[in-house]
Amino acid sequence: MNLKFEDLPDAIGQLLEQNNEILEILRESGIYLKPKEQILTLEGICDLLDLKRQTIYSYVSKGIIPYYKKAGKLYFIRDEIENWIVSKQKLSRIGGVVFTSSRNYKDRGVKKKF
C-alpha cells in the first residue's frame, strides 16, 4: 500500500474507525484484556485486610491465605486474596474439634465436663 503525505489524515481516520469497531465487538462479546495482576507485599496485604503483620505471618504458616515466597519475601496477588475472602467458608466446630475445608481436623484441647 503506497500512501502519500496528503492521504495520511484519511488513513488515520479509517484506522480509528476500525479500532472503534474492534473495541465494540470485544465489549459485546465479553472479551476484555485482563489488567496486570496487582502484586502486594506484606505491608500491602496488611493495609488491604487491616490486619497486623503477625496475623498475616500466622495465616501463612498455617496455609490459610494464598501467598508466594520469593527470595525470603512474601507476596500476595490481590485477585487471589479477594477470591479467598469471598469463598472462605466458616470452620465447623464440633465438640472441641475443628473441621477445615480440607477435611483435616485438629483437637482443640477442649475437655468435657461431666
C-alpha positions in Angstrom: 0.0 0.0 0.0 1.5 3.3 -1.1 0.4 6.3 0.9 1.2 9.9 0.2 1.5 12.5 2.8 -1.8 14.1 1.8 -3.6 10.7 2.3 -2.5 10.3 5.9 -5.5 12.1 7.6 -7.9 9.8 5.7 -5.8 6.7 6.6 -5.7 7.7 10.2 -9.4 8.3 10.2 -10.1 4.8 8.8 -7.8 3.2 11.4 -9.6 5.0 14.2 -12.9 3.8 12.9 -11.7 0.2 12.6 -10.2 0.4 16.1 -13.6 1.6 17.5 -15.4 -1.3 15.7 -13.0 -3.8 17.1 -13.4 -2.4 20.6 -17.2 -2.5 20.3 -17.0 -6.2 19.2 -14.9 -7.0 22.2 -17.2 -5.2 24.5 -20.3 -7.1 23.1 -18.6 -10.5 23.2 -17.5 -10.0 26.8 -13.8 -10.4 26.0 -11.7 -7.9 27.8 -8.0 -7.7 28.2 -7.1 -8.6 31.8 -5.2 -5.8 33.6 -1.9 -6.8 35.0 -2.4 -8.6 38.3 -1.6 -6.4 41.3 1.1 -8.0 43.5 1.0 -7.0 47.1 3.8 -7.1 49.6 3.4 -7.8 53.3 2.7 -4.2 54.0 0.2 -4.0 51.2 -1.8 -7.1 52.4 -1.8 -5.7 55.9 -3.3 -2.4 54.7 -5.8 -4.2 52.4 -7.1 -6.6 55.1 -6.5 -4.2 58.0 -4.6 -6.9 59.9 -1.3 -6.9 61.8 1.9 -8.4 60.3 1.9 -11.2 62.9 -1.6 -12.2 61.9 -0.6 -12.5 58.3 2.5 -14.5 59.2 0.2 -16.8 61.2 -2.1 -17.3 58.3 0.9 -18.0 56.0 2.4 -20.5 58.4 -0.9 -22.3 58.7 -1.5 -22.3 55.0 -4.7 -20.3 55.4 -4.1 -17.5 53.0 -2.8 -17.8 49.4 0.8 -16.4 49.1 4.0 -16.7 47.2 7.5 -16.6 48.6 10.5 -15.4 46.6 14.0 -14.7 48.0 12.6 -14.8 51.5 9.9 -12.2 50.9 6.1 -12.8 50.9 4.0 -11.7 48.0 0.2 -11.9 47.5 -1.9 -11.4 44.4 -4.8 -9.1 45.0 -7.3 -11.1 42.9 -6.5 -14.3 44.7 -6.9 -12.6 48.1 -10.3 -11.2 47.1 -11.4 -14.6 45.9 -10.1 -16.2 49.1 -12.1 -13.7 51.2 -15.3 -14.3 49.2 -15.0 -18.1 49.1 -13.8 -18.6 52.6 -16.2 -20.8 54.5 -16.6 -20.8 58.2 -15.0 -23.6 60.1 -17.3 -26.2 61.5 -16.8 -26.7 65.2 -18.0 -29.9 66.9 -17.0 -30.8 70.5 -13.6 -29.3 70.6 -12.6 -30.5 67.1 -12.2 -28.1 64.2 -13.0 -29.4 60.7 -11.5 -27.3 58.0 -12.5 -27.2 54.3 -9.6 -29.6 53.5 -11.3 -32.1 55.9 -8.3 -32.1 58.3 -9.1 -31.9 62.0 -7.3 -30.6 65.0 -8.1 -31.3 68.6 -8.5 -28.0 70.3 -7.9 -29.5 73.7 -11.4 -28.8 75.0 -12.2 -31.1 77.9 -15.7 -32.3 78.5 -17.3 -31.5 81.9 -19.2 -34.3 83.4 
